[in-house]
Amino acid sequence: MINSFRGKYYFLSNFYPSEILIGGKKYTTVEHTYQAMKAVNGEDLAWIACAATPSEAKKRGNEIICREDWENVKLPTMKAIIYLKFRTHLDLLKQLIATGNEELVEGNWWNDTFWGICNGVGENHLGKILMEVRDSLK
């Protein structure tokens, strides 16, 4: 099991620098892209996209008014962005495939029990998406 997306496995993190191009707009990380997709207007999208760090993009994404259907589309949105990350960056895809059949768990200490697992509790949706992408792109 890979239970931390730090160190050798930092490339699995949504904070890892991996440029994403969607709709003619470039984002520096998956986190920037995901947070920008919450926006209901171009001003908020641009404000998130230009954040200096993924942490700042996440903070900004939590400060805007989200699209009304966000809870219904956030999982397929993340999946599409993760697919794009690994289809665009073949070096990262090779690393993902090299994880073999290991279970990927986004272990964290910041109590994110939706995308990961904290203190043994969580749904690990990010890990599940990464494993699905790995299996489909092998």
Backbone bond lengths (Angstrom), bond angles and torsions (degrees), N, CA, C in turn:
res aa  C-N    CA-C-N  psi(-1)  N-CA   C-N-CA  omega(-1)  CA-C   N-CA-C  phi
1 M - - - 1.455 - - 1.527 109.08 -
2 I 1.320 115.46 136.35 1.457 121.81 172.41 1.526 105.27 -104.14
3 N 1.331 115.69 111.33 1.464 119.08 -172.59 1.521 114.11 -115.79
4 S 1.328 115.87 19.92 1.454 120.43 177.44 1.523 108.72 -151.86
5 F 1.301 116.81 129.52 1.455 121.20 178.78 1.526 109.73 -98.81
6 R 1.338 115.14 48.91 1.455 123.36 176.98 1.525 107.81 -126.16
7 G 1.315 115.77 171.10 1.456 120.48 179.14 1.518 111.45 58.92
8 K 1.323 116.06 -128.49 1.466 122.74 -178.99 1.530 112.78 -55.58
9 Y 1.324 116.36 -28.33 1.469 120.94 -175.91 1.533 113.07 -105.83
10 Y 1.313 116.55 18.05 1.466 119.82 178.88 1.536 111.61 -60.14
11 F 1.328 117.40 -28.65 1.465 120.73 -179.83 1.533 112.01 -59.37
12 L 1.335 118.31 -19.11 1.466 122.21 177.90 1.530 112.14 -79.29
13 S 1.305 116.92 -17.29 1.459 122.14 -176.99 1.526 111.31 -72.47
14 N 1.312 115.80 145.98 1.464 120.79 174.11 1.524 111.68 -69.51
15 F 1.316 117.31 -12.32 1.464 121.91 178.67 1.531 112.16 -88.95
16 Y 1.319 117.79 -8.39 1.467 121.57 -178.23 1.528 109.88 -66.13
17 P 1.326 118.23 133.05 1.467 120.42 178.40 1.531 111.41 -62.04
18 S 1.308 115.89 111.67 1.470 121.56 179.49 1.529 106.95 -156.40
19 E 1.303 114.84 98.03 1.463 120.32 -174.13 1.525 112.00 -57.31
20 I 1.314 114.72 134.52 1.459 122.72 179.72 1.526 107.27 -120.77
21 L 1.319 117.01 133.43 1.460 121.85 177.88 1.520 108.80 -114.86
22 I 1.333 115.95 119.15 1.466 121.93 178.22 1.524 108.13 -136.92
23 G 1.305 115.72 126.98 1.462 120.16 177.41 1.515 114.00 57.67
24 G 1.330 116.87 34.36 1.457 121.04 179.98 1.520 114.50 78.11
25 K 1.334 117.19 1.32 1.468 122.18 -179.46 1.529 109.31 -108.05
26 K 1.341 116.13 134.32 1.463 121.35 179.06 1.521 110.54 -97.94
27 Y 1.325 114.27 137.33 1.460 122.48 176.61 1.522 107.21 -123.12
28 T 1.327 117.59 144.42 1.462 120.18 -174.46 1.526 114.30 -82.09
29 T 1.336 116.76 -22.12 1.469 120.33 -179.75 1.528 109.36 -145.60
30 V 1.320 115.52 167.28 1.463 120.36 172.24 1.529 109.55 -59.79
31 E 1.325 117.10 -40.04 1.462 120.43 -178.46 1.524 111.51 -60.78
32 H 1.327 116.94 -45.45 1.467 120.10 176.47 1.537 110.09 -57.22
33 T 1.316 115.88 -45.49 1.471 120.94 -177.23 1.516 110.82 -63.41
34 Y 1.319 116.06 -50.70 1.464 121.58 -178.10 1.527 111.12 -58.93
35 Q 1.308 117.20 -48.10 1.464 120.62 -178.30 1.529 110.96 -64.42
36 A 1.324 117.50 -38.33 1.468 121.25 179.60 1.526 111.30 -65.45
37 M 1.335 116.88 -30.93 1.465 119.97 -178.54 1.537 112.18 -68.82
38 K 1.330 117.87 -13.21 1.458 121.97 176.59 1.530 111.89 -73.51
39 A 1.324 116.03 -23.25 1.464 121.72 -168.99 1.522 112.63 -66.31
40 V 1.328 114.50 145.80 1.459 120.96 176.01 1.524 111.52 -99.97
41 N 1.345 116.38 -7.57 1.463 118.55 179.04 1.527 110.19 -144.09
42 G 1.317 114.69 159.89 1.456 121.30 -177.08 1.514 114.32 -64.51
43 E 1.317 116.65 -29.83 1.461 120.19 -179.96 1.530 110.35 -65.45
44 D 1.328 117.46 -47.87 1.464 120.80 178.47 1.529 110.99 -64.88
45 L 1.331 116.52 -41.05 1.460 120.41 179.26 1.526 110.17 -58.79
46 A 1.324 117.25 -47.26 1.464 121.04 -179.52 1.525 111.53 -65.38
47 W 1.337 116.89 -37.55 1.460 121.54 179.60 1.530 110.78 -62.74
48 I 1.323 116.41 -40.95 1.466 120.58 177.59 1.527 110.26 -70.51
49 A 1.326 116.74 -45.28 1.464 121.29 -176.25 1.525 112.40 -60.04
50 C 1.320 117.98 -31.66 1.470 120.15 -176.74 1.530 112.60 -91.02
51 A 1.312 118.32 4.81 1.473 120.58 178.49 1.524 109.84 -56.85
52 A 1.318 115.76 139.55 1.472 121.26 -175.90 1.523 113.41 -67.26
53 T 1.328 117.66 -27.80 1.460 121.47 -177.50 1.531 109.47 -137.51
54 P 1.337 117.42 160.13 1.461 119.09 174.58 1.533 112.23 -62.35
55 S 1.319 117.18 -33.54 1.471 120.04 177.45 1.515 110.57 -62.49
56 E 1.318 116.48 -41.76 1.463 120.86 178.22 1.523 110.45 -67.07
57 A 1.336 117.63 -39.06 1.473 120.82 177.19 1.528 110.21 -61.05
58 K 1.326 116.55 -41.79 1.466 121.03 178.69 1.528 110.66 -63.51
59 K 1.318 115.75 -44.37 1.466 120.59 178.60 1.530 110.01 -59.88
60 R 1.326 116.43 -46.55 1.464 120.18 -179.67 1.530 111.29 -64.41
61 G 1.320 116.02 -38.80 1.463 119.75 178.55 1.519 112.80 -62.27
62 N 1.323 115.58 -28.18 1.468 120.29 178.01 1.518 112.94 -85.06
63 E 1.324 117.07 -6.33 1.466 121.43 -178.98 1.524 113.39 -101.18
64 I 1.322 117.63 -10.69 1.466 120.11 -177.49 1.527 110.99 -95.03
65 I 1.308 115.22 166.57 1.459 120.49 170.85 1.521 106.38 -80.40
66 C 1.335 115.94 122.63 1.472 121.41 -178.32 1.518 111.10 -82.60
67 R 1.302 114.39 155.76 1.456 119.19 173.42 1.536 108.43 -57.87
68 E 1.309 115.71 146.69 1.470 121.42 -173.33 1.521 113.42 -61.00
69 D 1.323 117.24 -31.61 1.456 120.81 -176.53 1.527 113.05 -93.23
70 W 1.344 117.87 13.22 1.453 120.94 -171.82 1.533 113.30 -55.34
71 E 1.303 117.86 -44.66 1.471 119.86 -179.20 1.527 111.57 -60.81
72 N 1.315 117.64 -28.94 1.468 121.50 179.89 1.522 112.93 -82.90
73 V 1.332 117.28 -23.90 1.468 119.58 -174.10 1.526 114.16 -113.19
74 K 1.327 118.02 -3.29 1.463 118.30 -174.73 1.539 113.28 -64.96
75 L 1.318 118.58 -37.42 1.469 119.59 178.41 1.532 112.01 -68.24
76 P 1.344 120.02 -51.32 1.467 118.16 177.59 1.531 112.56 -63.21
77 T 1.332 117.25 -29.80 1.467 120.03 176.75 1.517 110.10 -65.34
78 M 1.325 117.17 -47.64 1.466 120.57 178.90 1.524 110.55 -61.19
79 K 1.320 116.72 -43.30 1.463 120.05 -179.91 1.528 110.62 -59.70
80 A 1.321 117.51 -44.48 1.470 121.35 -179.56 1.529 110.89 -63.24
81 I 1.323 117.12 -39.95 1.468 120.67 179.95 1.526 110.68 -68.15
82 I 1.324 117.41 -41.80 1.469 121.19 179.12 1.528 110.10 -64.30
83 Y 1.327 117.24 -43.63 1.468 119.80 175.11 1.520 110.36 -56.07
84 L 1.312 116.58 -46.68 1.454 121.07 -178.48 1.522 111.30 -62.62
85 K 1.322 117.49 -41.11 1.462 121.56 178.09 1.522 110.72 -55.04
86 F 1.322 116.80 -48.80 1.460 119.66 -174.47 1.523 113.33 -81.90
87 R 1.316 118.22 -24.56 1.470 120.03 173.92 1.526 111.27 -75.55
88 T 1.315 116.49 -27.77 1.462 121.77 -179.61 1.521 111.56 -83.12
89 H 1.305 117.25 -38.75 1.470 122.34 -174.58 1.529 109.22 -110.64
90 L 1.313 115.31 88.37 1.469 120.66 -174.34 1.526 112.63 -64.64
91 D 1.332 117.63 -27.88 1.464 120.11 175.32 1.534 110.53 -63.47
92 L 1.325 116.09 -38.54 1.469 120.10 177.98 1.525 110.54 -72.23
93 L 1.328 117.18 -35.57 1.462 120.66 176.56 1.527 110.28 -61.47
94 K 1.324 117.68 -42.01 1.476 120.62 177.76 1.521 110.57 -60.02
95 Q 1.329 116.41 -41.00 1.469 119.82 178.60 1.529 110.88 -66.76
96 L 1.324 116.02 -39.96 1.468 119.95 178.67 1.521 109.96 -62.54
97 I 1.312 117.12 -47.42 1.464 121.21 179.85 1.530 110.71 -62.66
98 A 1.338 116.18 -34.20 1.473 120.67 179.29 1.528 112.77 -65.80
99 T 1.335 117.98 -12.83 1.468 119.45 176.08 1.529 110.58 -74.44
100 G 1.327 116.60 -4.95 1.463 121.27 175.17 1.506 112.37 62.40
101 N 1.324 115.17 -129.01 1.464 120.76 179.74 1.525 112.33 -105.70
102 E 1.337 115.13 18.37 1.464 119.17 179.54 1.526 110.41 -61.49
103 E 1.312 116.06 141.92 1.453 120.11 172.42 1.525 107.47 -72.58
104 L 1.323 116.52 132.06 1.457 121.70 -179.79 1.531 108.68 -104.07
105 V 1.323 115.59 119.70 1.462 122.04 -176.66 1.525 108.55 -125.04
106 E 1.311 115.64 123.54 1.460 120.83 177.94 1.526 107.57 -82.82
107 G 1.338 114.53 77.92 1.452 120.24 179.56 1.519 110.18 -71.66
108 N 1.321 116.99 137.46 1.456 119.46 -177.61 1.522 110.70 -149.83
109 W 1.327 114.73 167.64 1.457 122.12 178.83 1.527 110.97 -115.90
110 W 1.329 117.31 3.19 1.470 121.22 -176.67 1.528 112.47 -101.05
111 N 1.317 115.84 20.03 1.466 122.85 173.07 1.526 114.79 64.96
112 D 1.330 116.33 31.41 1.465 119.54 175.40 1.523 107.72 -88.81
113 T 1.319 115.55 94.83 1.463 120.48 -178.54 1.520 112.15 -97.71
114 F 1.321 117.27 3.57 1.469 120.37 173.51 1.529 109.34 -90.00
115 W 1.319 117.36 -57.43 1.466 121.01 -178.23 1.520 112.30 -80.91
116 G 1.312 117.83 -23.39 1.451 120.88 -175.87 1.512 112.76 -140.20
117 I 1.335 113.74 -153.99 1.459 121.56 179.46 1.526 108.03 -133.81
118 C 1.316 115.33 131.24 1.457 121.49 177.61 1.528 108.11 -126.79
119 N 1.318 116.37 126.84 1.470 121.56 -179.81 1.524 112.02 52.76
120 G 1.324 116.01 40.38 1.459 121.19 176.57 1.520 115.35 79.93
121 V 1.331 117.51 3.30 1.458 121.46 -177.23 1.520 109.70 -120.58
122 G 1.337 116.24 131.99 1.455 118.52 173.88 1.519 113.08 156.42
123 E 1.331 113.70 163.42 1.463 121.13 -178.06 1.525 112.98 -91.20
124 N 1.331 118.07 -20.56 1.464 123.63 175.33 1.536 113.16 56.21
125 H 1.307 117.44 42.45 1.464 119.35 -178.82 1.530 112.34 -62.15
126 L 1.330 118.52 -35.93 1.462 119.44 178.73 1.525 110.34 -64.83
127 G 1.311 117.04 -45.38 1.466 119.94 177.60 1.509 111.96 -59.75
128 K 1.321 117.32 -42.02 1.468 121.58 179.50 1.526 111.30 -63.86
129 I 1.333 116.54 -41.62 1.465 119.93 177.86 1.523 110.23 -63.76
130 L 1.314 117.10 -44.75 1.471 120.25 179.16 1.526 111.66 -60.13
131 M 1.323 117.33 -41.12 1.473 119.90 178.76 1.524 111.03 -67.32
132 E 1.327 117.39 -38.12 1.455 121.23 177.32 1.538 110.77 -64.43
133 V 1.325 116.35 -44.36 1.459 120.52 178.05 1.527 109.95 -62.74
134 R 1.307 116.52 -44.18 1.477 121.27 179.38 1.532 109.78 -58.02
135 D 1.324 116.74 -47.48 1.458 120.17 -177.97 1.526 112.31 -65.50
136 S 1.307 116.89 -37.23 1.479 119.04 -176.16 1.514 112.87 -80.95
137 L 1.342 118.71 -23.15 1.466 120.89 -177.78 1.527 113.47 -101.30
138 K 1.314 117.79 3.26 1.471 120.64 178.62 1.525 110.66 -59.69
